[in-house]
Amino acid sequence: MGSAENKWVRLQDLQHFLAEGSLDDCLQHQAALAAQLLGAGSCSIMLLNSGAPGQLRMTVLARAGNLPDAALTGSVGQGEGIAGRVLASGEALLVEDIARSELAGLAQGREGIGCSLMCAPLRIDGKIVGVINVACAKDGPAFSQSDLQLLNIMALFVGKSIQVQQLQRLLDSRFSQLALLQEARDQVQDKVRLAYRNPEDAAKILARSFFKEMTKAGFEPGQIVSAASELIEQLNLKLKHPDS
């Protein structure tokens, strides 16, 4: 099969990136498929999910192939390591030979992994939420610019999959369904349609509905603030213990 034909087949296979199931299952499927389509020895998907607001850190949520133990258990902030640099810059990275690059000192525990690697940021509505990393197979060919372009496309699919999962979780609750229905009665249809595509807009709708319902129920402003404080506290606990 020629090079051009092979790239076309790989692009066709991207349709499988929109996997169903839980977020964990979806990301695991995408990591495995990314490694397969790129001929990579390993792939990992890291998402921001811990740390203080404004200083969030990434951890590995899905992987395929061999990864260093430190990569599986550690967390990465902006500017830390290779993935942290991509998180900070927002630019995809291609390293043809890590041993001969300026990033050689950042590469640790690469036994069984090839010399070439790529990283691309994951975005939701323009905001970076994580990084996807791939390394070539041991003794395998180095990645090319066309491989980097394909990884960038894959990153778009991963970001959209995460967004779909967020919205699905949000819309599955009875409270959110009632809140969005009420918003549909009060606002023009185009704005509501946008909320279904944007998790932040949907969250704002729920927040407004939460305030209105507590006010109607007779709660005082101080009691509403107390309830909001409890919500923030639960969020902080979730950020510190994402698996709980």
SULKAVEN-V530708 format. One record per residue. D_LAST is the distance of its C-alpha to the last C-alpha in Angstrom with 2 decimals. Layout:
# SULKAVEN-V530708
d_last=D_LAST
d_last=D_LAST
This chain:
# SULKAVEN-V530708
d_last=47.90
d_last=48.71
d_last=46.33
d_last=46.50
d_last=46.00
d_last=43.02
d_last=41.33
d_last=42.04
d_last=40.45
d_last=37.31
d_last=37.16
d_last=37.62
d_last=34.65
d_last=32.39
d_last=32.36
d_last=29.87
d_last=27.31
d_last=26.42
d_last=24.46
d_last=22.91
d_last=19.71
d_last=16.03
d_last=15.38
d_last=14.38
d_last=17.56
d_last=19.59
d_last=18.91
d_last=19.60
d_last=22.78
d_last=23.82
d_last=23.47
d_last=25.61
d_last=28.09
d_last=28.46
d_last=29.34
d_last=31.76
d_last=33.49
d_last=33.96
d_last=34.96
d_last=32.34
d_last=31.37
d_last=27.73
d_last=25.44
d_last=22.04
d_last=20.09
d_last=18.25
d_last=16.42
d_last=15.92
d_last=12.27
d_last=12.26
d_last=14.90
d_last=16.95
d_last=18.48
d_last=21.53
d_last=20.40
d_last=17.53
d_last=17.13
d_last=16.80
d_last=15.13
d_last=16.26
d_last=14.47
d_last=17.52
d_last=20.69
d_last=24.00
d_last=26.50
d_last=26.57
d_last=24.58
d_last=24.86
d_last=22.25
d_last=21.78
d_last=20.95
d_last=18.11
d_last=16.35
d_last=17.62
d_last=17.09
d_last=20.10
d_last=21.40
d_last=24.53
d_last=27.58
d_last=25.92
d_last=27.20
d_last=28.50
d_last=25.46
d_last=25.08
d_last=28.72
d_last=28.27
d_last=25.37
d_last=27.76
d_last=30.87
d_last=29.59
d_last=32.20
d_last=31.94
d_last=33.24
d_last=35.48
d_last=36.48
d_last=39.22
d_last=39.43
d_last=36.83
d_last=39.19
d_last=41.85
d_last=39.76
d_last=39.02
d_last=35.34
d_last=36.24
d_last=34.96
d_last=31.42
d_last=31.29
d_last=29.92
d_last=29.38
d_last=31.08
d_last=32.69
d_last=33.06
d_last=32.41
d_last=35.28
d_last=36.75
d_last=36.00
d_last=32.74
d_last=31.60
d_last=28.77
d_last=28.36
d_last=26.22
d_last=24.04
d_last=24.82
d_last=23.98
d_last=26.98
d_last=28.25
d_last=25.18
d_last=23.81
d_last=20.14
d_last=20.36
d_last=22.88
d_last=24.06
d_last=25.93
d_last=28.51
d_last=30.87
d_last=34.04
d_last=34.75
d_last=36.55
d_last=40.22
d_last=39.45
d_last=41.06
d_last=39.73
d_last=38.03
d_last=40.32
d_last=40.20
d_last=40.09
d_last=36.96
d_last=35.40
d_last=36.43
d_last=34.82
d_last=31.53
d_last=31.66
d_last=32.14
d_last=29.19
d_last=27.04
d_last=28.19
d_last=27.11
d_last=23.61
d_last=23.28
d_last=24.64
d_last=22.33
d_last=19.25
d_last=21.05
d_last=21.86
d_last=18.29
d_last=17.34
d_last=20.36
d_last=19.83
d_last=16.44
d_last=18.16
d_last=21.29
d_last=19.85
d_last=19.21
d_last=22.34
d_last=22.28
d_last=22.36
d_last=25.12
d_last=27.21
d_last=26.71
d_last=27.79
d_last=30.66
d_last=31.90
d_last=31.74
d_last=33.80
d_last=36.43
d_last=36.68
d_last=36.54
d_last=38.44
d_last=37.08
d_last=36.77
d_last=34.31
d_last=32.09
d_last=32.26
d_last=31.13
d_last=28.06
d_last=27.05
d_last=27.25
d_last=25.59
d_last=21.97
d_last=22.99
d_last=25.92
d_last=23.98
d_last=21.49
d_last=24.62
d_last=26.09
d_last=23.16
d_last=23.37
d_last=27.10
d_last=26.74
d_last=24.27
d_last=26.93
d_last=29.81
d_last=28.41
d_last=27.65
d_last=31.14
d_last=32.75
d_last=31.13
d_last=32.87
d_last=30.16
d_last=31.64
d_last=30.70
d_last=29.19
d_last=26.95
d_last=25.82
d_last=25.10
d_last=23.08
d_last=20.98
d_last=20.59
d_last=19.62
d_last=16.82
d_last=15.60
d_last=15.91
d_last=14.08
d_last=11.00
d_last=11.49
d_last=11.93
d_last=8.72
d_last=6.99
d_last=9.66
d_last=9.24
d_last=5.65
d_last=5.65
d_last=3.81
d_last=0.00
